[in-house]
């Protein structure tokens, strides 16, 4: 439970205080409210990154997804798969790690990027819904 709480707190703080990263976003897909946030891995505290086996690097990003029932706001665990495509058409399959705590379920995955690169994300939620979004990433020094 402490590990999940650390990750949730880190992502929440990132969304609130980081001007360099996009804050959490959400889309309603069918019966679900899908919250997502993609950010550079260096925004995570070293202890949190180590806990979740996330490599902190200026060229590695993290995608965090949480799925809630749109009516009750109860956490859902429909399974998440996806890929990210760079401007050259190179595809990276996202390997999601499921993080569960008593009141939350998160899916996280890591991906590579280069400077000033707009990535296209396609995420399948369960068997029926698709989340698509683009986001630009910059290398941090």
Secondary structure, DSSP 8 states (H G I E B T S, - for coil): -HHHHHHHHHHHHHHHH-SSS---EEEEETTEEEEEEEEEGGGS-HHHHHHTT----TTEEEEEEEEEETTT--EE---EEEEEE-TT--EEEE--EEEEETTEEEEEEEEE--TTEEEEEEEEETTTEEEEEEEEE----
